[in-house]
Every structure is written in C-alpha cells, then in structure tokens.
Amino acid sequence: MEAGRRAFANQGCHRCHIIGKTGTPIGPDLSHVGAKYRPEYLALWLRDPSYLRPSTHMPAFELSEDDVRALAAFLATQQ
C-alpha cells in the first residue's frame, strides 16, 4: 500500500483529487473509491480512462505497470 501512496503523490494525483483532507477538489474525491470499484477496474481506468468512459476529463497518463498495480491496490483500500 505504501508504494501506491507514493505513486499517488509522485504522479501528482493530488493535484486533481482528494483523499481524506489532502489534495485539490478538481476531480472526484477518492476517499471512498475502494468501496465502489475493485482493483481490477481501477487498474483499467488508470491505464486508459477514456476507454471506460469516453466523456471523462481525466487524461491518460504514462504510468508504468508497477505504478498502475500499486495505485489500484492503494485506491482499493480507500473505503
């Protein structure tokens, strides 16, 4: 989970998203995203958000597979 927390910070996710009291409320609050989505879905989303939701404003980032897995696992714990 620590790798996912670091990836969230290092990739700048906090510039658009909030977890708890940290971040900027431009995009959705991710404090409880794990209660709604499984890690597999989150990984698909992180790889290509517009594939799952063509109207999304979230761009596709060039994330390594390690970062995708770590972020998905971290986000899945946010309940």
CYANA upper distance limits for C-alpha pairs under 8 A (distance plus 0.5 A):
  1 MET  CA      5 ARG  CA      6.84
  1 MET  CA     70 ALA  CA      7.32
  1 MET  CA     73 ALA  CA      7.10
  1 MET  CA     74 PHE  CA      5.64
  2 GLU  CA      6 ARG  CA      6.67
  2 GLU  CA     74 PHE  CA      8.20
  3 ALA  CA      7 ALA  CA      6.61
  3 ALA  CA     67 ASP  CA      8.42
  3 ALA  CA     70 ALA  CA      6.25
  3 ALA  CA     71 LEU  CA      8.18
  3 ALA  CA     74 PHE  CA      8.48
  4 GLY  CA      8 PHE  CA      6.55
  4 GLY  CA     67 ASP  CA      7.52
  4 GLY  CA     69 ARG  CA      8.38
  4 GLY  CA     70 ALA  CA      4.72
  4 GLY  CA     71 LEU  CA      4.83
  4 GLY  CA     72 ALA  CA      7.91
  4 GLY  CA     73 ALA  CA      7.27
  4 GLY  CA     74 PHE  CA      5.39
  4 GLY  CA     75 LEU  CA      8.23
  5 ARG  CA      9 ALA  CA      6.98
  5 ARG  CA     71 LEU  CA      7.67
  5 ARG  CA     74 PHE  CA      6.88
  6 ARG  CA     10 ASN  CA      6.39
  7 ALA  CA     11 GLN  CA      6.12
  7 ALA  CA     67 ASP  CA      6.66
  7 ALA  CA     70 ALA  CA      7.73
  7 ALA  CA     71 LEU  CA      6.89
  8 PHE  CA     12 GLY  CA      6.80
  8 PHE  CA     13 CYS  CA      5.76
  8 PHE  CA     14 HIS  CA      7.37
  8 PHE  CA     71 LEU  CA      7.05
  9 ALA  CA     13 CYS  CA      6.75
  9 ALA  CA     14 HIS  CA      6.89
 12 GLY  CA     16 CYS  CA      8.47
 13 CYS  CA     17 HIS  CA      6.51
 14 HIS  CA     18 ILE  CA      6.55
 14 HIS  CA     19 ILE  CA      8.33
 14 HIS  CA     22 THR  CA      7.57
 14 HIS  CA     23 GLY  CA      4.87
 14 HIS  CA     24 THR  CA      6.59
 15 ARG  CA     23 GLY  CA      6.52
 15 ARG  CA     24 THR  CA      5.91
 15 ARG  CA     26 ILE  CA      8.28
 16 CYS  CA     23 GLY  CA      7.34
 16 CYS  CA     24 THR  CA      5.61
 16 CYS  CA     25 PRO  CA      6.43
 16 CYS  CA     26 ILE  CA      5.22
 16 CYS  CA     27 GLY  CA      5.58
 16 CYS  CA     28 PRO  CA      8.34
 17 HIS  CA     23 GLY  CA      6.06
 17 HIS  CA     24 THR  CA      5.88
 17 HIS  CA     25 PRO  CA      6.04
 17 HIS  CA     26 ILE  CA      6.81
 17 HIS  CA     27 GLY  CA      5.70
 17 HIS  CA     28 PRO  CA      6.39
 17 HIS  CA     29 ASP  CA      6.08
 17 HIS  CA     30 LEU  CA      6.95
 18 ILE  CA     22 THR  CA      5.95
 18 ILE  CA     23 GLY  CA      4.74
 18 ILE  CA     24 THR  CA      6.11
 18 ILE  CA     25 PRO  CA      6.42
 18 ILE  CA     28 PRO  CA      7.84
 18 ILE  CA     29 ASP  CA      5.34
 18 ILE  CA     30 LEU  CA      6.32
 18 ILE  CA     31 SER  CA      7.18
 19 ILE  CA     23 GLY  CA      7.06
 19 ILE  CA     29 ASP  CA      6.83
 19 ILE  CA     30 LEU  CA      5.79
 19 ILE  CA     31 SER  CA      4.86
 19 ILE  CA     78 GLN  CA      8.47
 20 GLY  CA     31 SER  CA      5.97
 25 PRO  CA     29 ASP  CA      7.19
 29 ASP  CA     33 VAL  CA      8.38
 30 LEU  CA     75 LEU  CA      7.94
 30 LEU  CA     78 GLN  CA      7.69
 31 SER  CA     78 GLN  CA      5.97
 31 SER  CA     79 GLN  CA      7.10
 32 HIS  CA     36 LYS  CA      7.81
 32 HIS  CA     78 GLN  CA      5.41
 32 HIS  CA     79 GLN  CA      4.68
 33 VAL  CA     37 TYR  CA      6.69
 33 VAL  CA     75 LEU  CA      6.95
 33 VAL  CA     76 ALA  CA      7.15
 33 VAL  CA     78 GLN  CA      6.34
 33 VAL  CA     79 GLN  CA      6.92
 34 GLY  CA     38 ARG  CA      6.96
 34 GLY  CA     39 PRO  CA      8.24
 34 GLY  CA     75 LEU  CA      6.20
 34 GLY  CA     76 ALA  CA      4.27
 34 GLY  CA     77 THR  CA      5.95
 34 GLY  CA     78 GLN  CA      5.31
 34 GLY  CA     79 GLN  CA      5.63
 35 ALA  CA     76 ALA  CA      7.74
 35 ALA  CA     78 GLN  CA      7.55
 35 ALA  CA     79 GLN  CA      5.45
 37 TYR  CA     41 TYR  CA      6.79
 37 TYR  CA     42 LEU  CA      7.05
 37 TYR  CA     76 ALA  CA      7.44
 38 ARG  CA     42 LEU  CA      6.86
 38 ARG  CA     76 ALA  CA      6.66
 39 PRO  CA     43 ALA  CA      6.56
 39 PRO  CA     72 ALA  CA      5.56
 39 PRO  CA     73 ALA  CA      6.22
 39 PRO  CA     75 LEU  CA      8.05
 39 PRO  CA     76 ALA  CA      6.00
 40 GLU  CA     44 LEU  CA      6.91
 40 GLU  CA     72 ALA  CA      7.87
 41 TYR  CA     45 TRP  CA      6.66
 42 LEU  CA     46 LEU  CA      6.61
 42 LEU  CA     72 ALA  CA      5.73
 42 LEU  CA     75 LEU  CA      8.12
 42 LEU  CA     76 ALA  CA      8.17
 43 ALA  CA     47 ARG  CA      6.76
 43 ALA  CA     68 VAL  CA      6.25
 43 ALA  CA     69 ARG  CA      6.89
 43 ALA  CA     71 LEU  CA      8.22
 43 ALA  CA     72 ALA  CA      5.73
 44 LEU  CA     48 ASP  CA      6.94
 44 LEU  CA     49 PRO  CA      7.93
 44 LEU  CA     52 LEU  CA      8.30
 45 TRP  CA     49 PRO  CA      5.05
 45 TRP  CA     50 SER  CA      8.45
 45 TRP  CA     51 TYR  CA      8.23
 45 TRP  CA     52 LEU  CA      7.06
 46 LEU  CA     60 ALA  CA      7.74
 46 LEU  CA     61 PHE  CA      8.13
 46 LEU  CA     63 LEU  CA      8.48
 46 LEU  CA     68 VAL  CA      6.83
 46 LEU  CA     72 ALA  CA      8.21
 47 ARG  CA     60 ALA  CA      7.15
 47 ARG  CA     61 PHE  CA      7.81
 47 ARG  CA     62 GLU  CA      8.44
 47 ARG  CA     63 LEU  CA      7.73
 47 ARG  CA     68 VAL  CA      7.53
 48 ASP  CA     52 LEU  CA      7.83
 48 ASP  CA     59 PRO  CA      8.39
 48 ASP  CA     60 ALA  CA      5.73
 48 ASP  CA     61 PHE  CA      8.31
 49 PRO  CA     53 ARG  CA      6.68
 49 PRO  CA     54 PRO  CA      8.07
 49 PRO  CA     56 THR  CA      7.38
 49 PRO  CA     58 MET  CA      7.02
 49 PRO  CA     59 PRO  CA      7.42
 49 PRO  CA     60 ALA  CA      6.66
 50 SER  CA     54 PRO  CA      4.77
 50 SER  CA     55 SER  CA      7.26
 50 SER  CA     56 THR  CA      6.42
 50 SER  CA     58 MET  CA      8.15
 50 SER  CA     59 PRO  CA      8.14
 50 SER  CA     60 ALA  CA      8.05
 63 LEU  CA     67 ASP  CA      6.42
 63 LEU  CA     68 VAL  CA      6.74
 64 SER  CA     68 VAL  CA      6.76
 65 GLU  CA     69 ARG  CA      6.62
 66 ASP  CA     70 ALA  CA      6.54
 67 ASP  CA     71 LEU  CA      6.32
 68 VAL  CA     72 ALA  CA      6.47
 69 ARG  CA     73 ALA  CA      6.58
 70 ALA  CA     74 PHE  CA      6.58
 71 LEU  CA     75 LEU  CA      6.43
 72 ALA  CA     76 ALA  CA      6.51
 73 ALA  CA     77 THR  CA      7.16
 74 PHE  CA     78 GLN  CA      7.50
